[in-house]
């Protein structure tokens, strides 16, 4: 019997979701996406997310991945969304609105969970770093399969600015960077990450990896580099898996 749960991925540009078979990591419905409200405050976003839940349907617990450090269910930061999320218990707020249990977690941690359980990191040991390239750069680090939560490597300073302000997928589009120019910036970020953490494997995630054939051969690192299996759906799948783990 298929065990399906709803996974939601809330980002600076869009909020998307789908029902996920948590036994296999396969999405069971087409991905549904809406534009992130502006301003992206809890008052604006929670009704929009609730509407997405009603549209997709399903039963039982819901996973919500967010671009925030989440400690004990409370958002402690807000990257690329309104700072009014800081201090908010997102699980309680959405749960009270939709009448279903909600698991609230960092979006890159969710993506990492999907890739480590069913995707490009499945069976990998040692130090694995998952990097999500989107509006910003998210990160998740696994040590022998165990997550160190809430890493924020995208905010590392490179050339006087945060790494995600130089090498995110949004910056590539905004600055009209061709693949070689963008890959050069990504390589600089990977080199800094390698110097600090000496990972065995980098997994690159986000919608941009649908174009991995264009930039993947340009990437260089002493660590192995793999494209994520779930690309833009990693956060959705990981959120659903997190909900299943906390039932």
For each residue, the residues with C-beta under 8 A, 3 or more apart:
1:
2: 21 23 28
3: 21 22 23 244
4: 19 20 21 22 28 58
5: 19 20 22 58 60 61 62 63 240 243 244
6: 17 18 19 20 53 56 57 58 62 63 240 243
7: 17 18 19 20 62 63 65 110 235 236 237 238 239 240 241 243
8: 15 16 17 49 52 53 62 63 64 65 236 239
9: 15 16 17 65 107 110 235 236 239
10: 15 36 45 49 64 65 66 67 81 107
11: 14 15 16 36 67 80 81 107 134 135 235
12: 36 40 67 79 80 81 134 135 136 170
13: 35 36 134 135 170
14: 11 33 34 35 36
15: 8 9 10 11 33 34 35 36 45 48 49 52
16: 8 9 11 31 32 33 34 52 232 236
17: 6 7 8 9 31 32 33 52 53 56 236
18: 6 7 27 28 29 30 31 32 56 233 236
19: 4 5 6 7 27 28 29 56 57 58 240
20: 4 5 6 7 25 26 27 28 236 237 240 241
21: 2 3 4 24 25 26 27 28
22: 3 4 5 25 240 241 243 244
23: 2 3
24: 21 118
25: 20 21 22 114 117 118 119 230 237 241
26: 20 21
27: 18 19 20 21 30 31 233 236 237
28: 2 4 18 19 20 21
29: 18 19 32 56
30: 18 27
31: 16 17 18 27 232 233 236
32: 16 17 18 29 52 55 56
33: 14 15 16 17
34: 14 15 16 48 51 52
35: 13 14 15
36: 10 11 12 13 14 15 40 45 48 81
37: 40 41 44 45 48
38: 44
39: 44 82
40: 12 36 37 44 45 81 82 85
41: 37 44 45 82 84 85
42: 45 46 82 84 85 88 90 93
43: 46 47 84
44: 37 38 39 40 41 47 48
45: 10 15 36 37 40 41 42 48 49 81
46: 42 43 49 50 93 94 97
47: 43 44 50 51 97
48: 15 34 36 37 44 45 51 52
49: 8 10 15 45 46 52 53 64 94
50: 46 47 53 54 94 97 98
51: 34 47 48 54 55
52: 8 15 16 17 32 34 48 49 55 56
53: 6 8 17 49 50 56 62 98 100
54: 50 51 57 98
55: 32 51 52
56: 6 17 18 19 29 32 52 53
57: 6 19 54
58: 4 5 6 19 62
59: 100
60: 5 100 101 243 247
61: 5 100 101 102 103 243 244 246 247
62: 5 6 7 8 53 58 94 95 98 100 101 102 103 239 243
63: 5 6 7 8 102 103 105 110 238 239 240 241 242 243 244
64: 8 10 49 90 91 94 102 103 104 105 239
65: 7 8 9 10 105 106 107 109 110 111 235 236 238 239 242
66: 10 70 75 81 85 90 104 105 106 107
67: 10 11 12 78 79 80 81 106 107 135 136 138
68: 75 76 77 78 79 81 85 86 90 106
69: 75 76 77 106 150 152
70: 66 73 74 75 76 90 104 105 106 149 150
71: 74 76 150
72:
73: 70 89 90 91 92 104
74: 70 71 87 88 89
75: 66 68 69 70 78 85 86 87 88 90 104
76: 68 69 70 71 86 87 150
77: 68 69 86 152
78: 67 68 75 81 82 83 84 85 86
79: 12 67 68 136 152 154 155 164
80: 11 12 67 135 136
81: 10 11 12 36 40 45 66 67 68 78 85
82: 39 40 41 42 78 85
83: 78 86
84: 41 42 43 78 88
85: 40 41 42 66 68 75 78 81 82 88 90
86: 68 75 76 77 78 83
87: 74 75 76
88: 42 74 75 84 85 93
89: 73 74 92 93 104
90: 42 64 66 68 70 73 75 85 93 94 102 104
91: 64 73 94 95 101 102 103 104
92: 73 89 95 96 102
93: 42 46 88 89 90 96 97
94: 46 49 50 62 64 90 91 97 98 102 104
95: 62 91 92 98 99 100 101 102
96: 92 93 99
97: 46 47 50 93 94
98: 50 53 54 62 94 95 102
99: 95 96
100: 53 59 60 61 62 95
101: 60 61 62 91 95 243 247
102: 61 62 63 64 90 91 92 94 95 98 243
103: 61 62 63 64 91 239 242 243 245 246
104: 64 66 70 73 75 89 90 91 94
105: 63 64 65 66 70 109 110 149 238 239 242
106: 65 66 67 68 69 70 109 110 138 140 149 150
107: 9 10 11 65 66 67 110 111 132 138 235
108: 111 112 130 131 132 138 139 140 151
109: 65 105 106 112 113 140 147 149 150 238
110: 7 9 63 65 105 106 107 113 114 234 235 237 238 239 241 242
111: 65 107 108 114 115 130 132 138 140 205 228 230 234 235 238
112: 108 109 115 116 121 128 130 140 141 142 147 203 234 238
113: 109 110 116 117 140 147 238 241 242
114: 25 110 111 117 118 119 230 233 234 235 237 238 241
115: 111 112 118 119 120 121 122 130 203 205 228 229 230 234 238
116: 112 113 119 121 122 124 128 130 142 145 147
117: 25 113 114 122 241
118: 24 25 114 115 122 229 230 237
119: 25 114 115 116 122 203 228 229 230 234
120: 115 203 226 227 228 229
121: 112 115 116 124 128 130 142 201 203 226
122: 115 116 117 118 119
123:
124: 116 121 128 142 145 200 201
125: 144 145 200
126: 143 144 199 200 201
127: 141 142 143 197 198 199 200 201
128: 112 116 121 124 141 142 143 199 200 201 202 203
129: 139 140 141 142 153 193 197 199 201 202 203
130: 108 111 112 115 116 121 139 140 141 142 202 203 205 228
131: 108 137 138 139 153 154 193 202 203 204 205
132: 107 108 111 137 138 139 205 206 234 235
133: 137 167 168 169 186 204 205 206 208 209
134: 11 12 13 137 138 168 169 170 206 207 208
135: 11 12 13 67 80 168 169 170
136: 12 67 79 80 154 164 168 170
137: 131 132 133 134 153 154 163 164 167 168 189
138: 67 106 107 108 111 131 132 134 154
139: 108 129 130 131 132 151 152 153 154
140: 106 108 109 111 112 113 129 130 147 149 151
141: 112 127 128 129 130 147 148 151 197 199
142: 112 116 121 124 127 128 129 130 145 146 147 148
143: 126 127 128 146 148
144: 125 126
145: 116 124 125 142
146: 142 143
147: 109 112 113 116 140 141 142
148: 141 142 143 151
149: 70 105 106 109 140
150: 69 70 71 76 106 109
151: 108 139 140 141 148
152: 69 77 79 139 155
153: 129 131 137 139 156 163 193
154: 79 131 136 137 138 139 162 163 164 168
155: 79 152 162 163 164
156: 153 162 163 189 192 193
157: 160 161 162 163
158: 161 162 163 166 167 188 189 192
159: 166
160: 157
161: 157 158 165 166
162: 154 155 156 157 158 165 166
163: 137 153 154 155 156 157 158 166 167 189 192
164: 79 136 137 154 155 167 168 171
165: 161 162 168 171
166: 158 159 161 162 163 171 185 188 189
167: 133 137 158 163 164 171 172 182 185 186 188 189
168: 133 134 135 136 137 154 164 165 171 172
169: 133 134 135 172 173 206 207 208
170: 12 13 134 135 136 173 174
171: 164 165 166 167 168 174 175 177
172: 167 168 169 175 177 182 208
173: 169 170 176
174: 170 171
175: 171 172
176: 173
177: 171 172 181 182 185
178: 181 182
179: 182 183 211 214 215 218
180: 183 184 215 218
181: 177 178 184 185
182: 167 172 177 178 179 185 186 215
183: 179 180 186 187 215 218 219
184: 180 181 187 188 218
185: 166 167 177 181 182 188 189
186: 133 167 182 183 189 190 215 219
187: 183 184 190 191 218 219 220 221
188: 158 166 167 184 185 191 192
189: 137 156 158 163 166 167 185 186 192 193
190: 186 187 193 194 202 219 220 221 223 225
191: 187 188 194 195 221
192: 156 158 163 188 189 195 196
193: 129 131 153 156 189 190 196 197 199 202
194: 190 191 197 198 199 221 222 223
195: 191 192 198
196: 192 193
197: 127 129 141 193 194
198: 127 194 195 223
199: 126 127 128 129 141 193 194 202 223
200: 124 125 126 127 128 223 224
201: 121 124 126 127 128 129 223 224 225 226
202: 128 129 130 131 190 193 199 221 223 224 225 226
203: 112 115 119 120 121 128 129 130 131 226 227 228
204: 131 133 209 212 219 225 226 227 228
205: 111 115 130 131 132 133 209 228 230 231 234
206: 132 133 134 169 209 228 231 232 234
207: 134 169 210 231 232
208: 133 134 169 172 211 215
209: 133 204 205 206 212 227 228 231 232
210: 207 231 232
211: 179 208 214 215
212: 204 209 215 216 227
213: 216 217
214: 179 211
215: 179 180 182 183 186 208 211 212 218 219
216: 212 213 219 225 227
217: 213
218: 179 180 183 184 187 215
219: 183 186 187 190 204 215 216 225
220: 187 190
221: 187 190 191 194 202 224 225
222: 194
223: 190 194 198 199 200 201 202
224: 200 201 202 221
225: 190 201 202 204 216 219 221
226: 120 121 201 202 203 204
227: 120 203 204 209 212 216 231
228: 111 115 119 120 130 203 204 205 206 209 231 234
229: 115 118 119 120
230: 25 111 114 115 118 119 205 233 234 237
231: 205 206 207 209 210 227 228 234
232: 16 31 206 207 209 210
233: 18 27 31 114 230 236 237
234: 110 111 112 114 115 119 132 205 206 228 230 231 237 238
235: 7 9 11 65 107 110 111 114 132 238 239
236: 7 8 9 16 17 18 20 27 31 65 233 239 240
237: 7 20 25 27 110 114 118 230 233 234 240 241
238: 7 63 65 105 109 110 111 112 113 114 115 234 235 241 242
239: 7 8 9 62 63 64 65 103 105 110 235 236 242 243
240: 5 6 7 19 20 22 63 236 237 243 244
241: 7 20 22 25 63 110 113 114 117 237 238 244 245
242: 63 65 103 105 110 113 238 239 245 246
243: 5 6 7 22 60 61 62 63 101 102 103 239 240 246 247
244: 3 5 22 61 63 240 241 247
245: 103 241 242
246: 61 103 242 243
247: 60 61 101 243 244
